[in-house]
Each structure stands twice: as structure tokens, then as C-alpha cells.
Amino acid sequence: MRQEGHEFSLSTQGVGAIEFTDEVCLWVGESGIANGLLTLHVRHTSASLVIMENADPTVMEDLQRFFDRLTPHGDPLYHHTAEGPDDMPAHVRTALTMSSLSIPVVDGRPTLGTWQGIWLLEHRTRPHQRRVAAHLMGE
């Protein structure tokens, strides 16, 4: 059994989604681990990870519109506004999605479906540098 670790650094431009499937697949392929388990973990409380369709960009646009309706920025419901009116809505969006993903690796590749991609969701309105820790264990 072998283990490999890595950290992906992603620059966001504010609220939105960044697909980084190719970077993950490249790193897994270069690791030399053919079969195992990949874990990805975003190291922030106002960004999240999802596996979502990557063939049609309107899917991510629709997801963002849903979040905007569900947890609008500046909602007077929230008391936690230490970093601005987008602070608490960002935390809620993170709680509703995932901070970690586990993906089986077979034949040196994450076992994603035909239309699946790995996405970082930025929930804050201003740009950030986001870090995603990766751990791969297998043979």
C-alpha cells in the first residue's frame, strides 16, 4: 500500500465554479498508483467541492442561480456578517454541499462518469486563493 499527497491551489474570481478535473487526473496518473482511493478536501469554510456535469456550462449557472435564491447575500436573517454580507450565505452554501470528496481510482484514473467533473465552488463575492488537499492511497 502506497500513499501520495498533494495540494491544488485554485484562484477564484468571486462567486462561481472552477473545474479542475484535468489537474486531478494528471496528478493521479503521475502518482503511479493504479487502484485505490482519492480524497480531496477544500481547506476553507466558504468554498466547497462537488462532482457535477461538465458537458453543459448552463448546469453550473443554474446551480449558482439556485444558491442565489436559496441563500441570498445580505439576507437580514443572518447575524454573522464579520466579513461582509456574503459571509454567512457562503457558510450555508458550504454546509449544503461538501468540503471533501472520496473517489475510487481504477487503472490510474479517478472513476468519474462520462459527464462528471470535479468542481470547486467559490461562495464569496471577492477573489480568493483556495487550497484543496489531495490524498491518494492504493497500489
N, C-alpha and C positions, 0 to 999 in steps of 0.2 A: 504494500500500500504506500503510495506517494501522496504528498500534499504540495500544492503551489499556492502562493498568494500574490495579489496584485492590487493596485488601486487605480481606478479610472478617474480622471479629472475632466469634468464637463463644464464648459462656460455657457451660462444661460443668458438670455436677453430679457428676462422677466417672465411673466406667466406664459406657459406654453410647454411643449413637449419636444424632447430631443431623442431621436432613435440612435442607439449605439450598439445595435446587434452585430454589425460587421466587426467592430473593435473587439467585442467579447469573443466572437467566433475565431478571430485571428489569434487572440491570446490563448484560448483553449487549444487550438490546433498546434501552436508553437510549444505548448507545455509538454507534449509527449505523452500525456495521459489519455488513453483511448476510451476507457469506460470508467465512469464514476459519477460524482455529484458536484455540481457547481452551485455555490451560494453567492448571491450578490446582495449587498446591504448598503443603502444610502445612509451617510453619516450626518443627516440633518433632520430637523423636526418640521421643516416647512417645504420639503420636497419628497417625492415618493417614486416607486418603481412599479411598472405594470408590464405585463405581456399583452399586447394588443395587435390588432390588424395593422399591417404596414403596406398594404397594397393601395388603399384609397385614403388620401390625406383628409378627406372630409370626416372620417371616423374620429380622428383626434380633435378636429374642430368641433364636432358635435359633443364630444366628451367635455371639452372646455366650456361650451355653452351650457351644458347640464350643470357643471360645477358652479358657473356664474349664477345660475338661477337658484341652486340649492344653498350655496353659501356665499352670498354677495359680499363684496368688500364694503366696509363702512356700516354694516348692519348694527343698529343700536342694541341688539341683543347681547353683544359681546362687551365684556368689561376689560379683557386683556387686549390692550392696544399699545403696549410698550414700544413697539417698533413701527406703529402706524396702523391704519385702518385695514390693511391686508394681513396683519399678523395672525389674529385668531382664525379667520377663514382659511389661511394656509395650514394651520394646525389641524383644523377639522378635515380638510381635504386629504391631508396625510393620513389621518386616522381612518378615513373611509377607504383608502387604497392600501398600499403595502410599503413597508420600509425594507423588506427582504424578500428575495425570490430564491427558490430552490429548483434547479433544472437538471434533469438527468443528462449525462453525457454518454453517447454511444458512438463508437467508431471515430473518436476525436472531435465530435461536434455536439453542441447543445441540441437536444431533441425538440426543436421547435417545429410547429406545424407549418404548412406551406405559406400561409398568410400571416404568421406570427412574427412580431419583432419585440425587442426589449427596449423599453422607453423610460427615460427619466421625466417625471412631471415636475416642473417648477411651479410652485404655488404663490410665490411672491412677485410683486409687480416690478421690482428693480432687478438688474442683472446680478447674478451670483456665480461664484466658482463652487461647484458641487463635487464632492468626492464619493465614489462608490467603491467600497471594499469588495474584493473578489477572493473567494477561497475555492479551490478545486482539489478534490480528494478522489483517488482511484488508482487504477493500474494501467 
